[in-house]
Amino acid sequence: MAYQGKRICQIVKVKPERLAEYIEIHKKVPSPVLNLIEKYNIHDYSIFYSEHFQLLIANFKYLGDDLERDSELMRNEPANAEWWKITDGMQQTLVEGSTGSTDPKGWWVGLEEVFRVE
């Protein structure tokens, strides 16, 4: 079976003093936010934590046909803006000059895939 879609991996630093809170709020992500993830063609989404580097590592499949368009539309969704305002306060971006998750520059740094086997 041929691979369909694009796998995305991103990183952002987490403020150590906010980690427990970050984990806790992700136990009850609001339904509107979860619905938008699917609406904008994101599937199989997970976030990992690296204690050594204090990094959050997101990994998901994008199954749409225009990632830039879907990303822009998602940034403009009020439910996401509200959620990201909360989570951005728990994070420290590695994107120089970014003002938050709604910034077109991005908040999480995208990583280049160098190998995959399915």
Sequence and secondary structure as in RCSB ss.txt:
>XXXX:A:sequence
MAYQGKRICQIVKVKPERLAEYIEIHKKVPSPVLNLIEKYNIHDYSIFYSEHFQLLIANFKYLGDDLERDSELMR
NEPANAEWWKITDGMQQTLVEGSTGSTDPKGWWVGLEEVFRVE
>XXXX:A:secstr
    SEEEEEEEEE GGGHHHHHHHGGG  HHHHHHHHHTTEEEEEEEEETTTTEEEEEEEE SS HHHHHHHHH
T HHHHHHHHHHHTTEE  STT  STTSTT SSEE        
